[in-house]
Amino acid sequence: MRVGFLNVNWADILDVFLVSVLLYQVYILVRGSIASRVFLGYLFVYVFYLVVKGLGLGLLTAILQYFMGVGAVALIVIFQQEIRRFLLIIGKSTIHTNNGFLKKILRNSVLDVQSKDLRDIVEASKAIAANFTGALIVVNKRDDLSKFIETGELLDARMSKPLLVSLFNQYSELHDGAIVIVDGRIKAARCVLPVADGVDVPSSLGFRHRAAMGMSEATDAVVIVISEQTGRISVAVEGELHGNIPINELQNRLEEYLSSDVQRMPK
Ligand SMILES: Nc1ncnc2c1ncn2[C@@H]1O[C@H](COP(=O)(O)OP(=O)(O)OP(=O)(O)O)[C@@H](O)[C@H]1O
């Protein structure tokens, strides 16, 4: 088939499709992390190398070629976490499971958490806020949250309001840190989240709220934060904190945030 002055065959189309899928997966894995900058830097050097090679600058081409060879090894070391997660996703997923690899790539709707689960989260938030207990609840969207789950105590429990409330009870050994919910299951408790420290973070904010902002900045997850001091419920999404949300609005707001599909720029 001819497209303009190009001769394109099915193998070319398949090739471009597979490379796009691969680059998209790499982007999903590294976005929001420091690794994304390294990845972009390496890509920039590679494009520069192609230009230099095209211009026939032999010496510079040889130097860049050597640099990229060493860089490839360095990339494997720098990206070891991401590579591990990538292989885990492939290993765990089949097209037939709910978490299918293709579904993760192709789906547009990201609202995996059911209304009943959201109701449990809202009811639990209401009870926790009424008792002036602090809480931090992370609800996943599309990003893989394994590296945050690994920092806490693995539970993989069915969603329930009583369980959520008791996990944050101040006498519970698991009350500190955050709970991470993935596809409607309580995956882990006592998780450590990244803390937001940018210039746009109000200095009056405590660490619970900063962690909520940091997590929603680093991933596409939606984070509910309940203040121990004021009993106020806030929700962090895409790095922004929406403060003091009335309990009767919480479910709608969560549904809205969890189903919106804004593509964030990598930090
Ligand atoms: N990086 C973090 N990851 C997970 N949880 C955190 C993190 N930082 C703080 N927390 C939680 O927040 C608690 C401390 O909250 P702190 O009082 O500093 O925050 P705050 O935003 O003022 O909240 P509050 O209004 O509830 O006091 C810790 O005991 C811990 O449970």
The ligand as a Gaussian input file, in Angstrom:
#p B3LYP/6-31G(d) Opt

LIG

0 1
 N        4.141000      10.010000      53.982000
 C        3.115000       9.526000      54.679000
 N        2.508000       8.407000      54.252000
 C        1.468000       7.891000      54.919000
 N        0.944000       8.437000      56.021000
 C        1.508000       9.555000      56.503000
 C        2.602000      10.163000      55.847000
 N        2.943000      11.267000      56.530000
 C        2.091000      11.345000      57.573000
 N        1.227000      10.315000      57.564000
 C        0.138000      10.061000      58.522000
 O       -0.267000      11.286000      59.049000
 C       -0.071000      11.314000      60.463000
 C        0.466000      12.633000      60.888000
 O       -0.391000      13.598000      60.465000
 P       -0.116000      15.160000      60.716000
 O       -0.796000      15.537000      62.009000
 O        1.314000      15.529000      60.529000
 O       -0.882000      15.678000      59.446000
 P       -2.080000      16.691000      59.249000
 O       -2.109000      16.862000      57.764000
 O       -1.905000      17.888000      60.128000
 O       -3.356000      15.865000      59.652000
 P       -4.377000      16.048000      60.862000
 O       -5.254000      17.206000      60.492000
 O       -5.067000      14.747000      60.918000
 O       -3.524000      16.328000      62.107000
 C        0.936000      10.231000      60.746000
 O        0.734000       9.710000      62.050000
 C        0.645000       9.212000      59.678000
 O       -0.398000       8.337000      60.079000

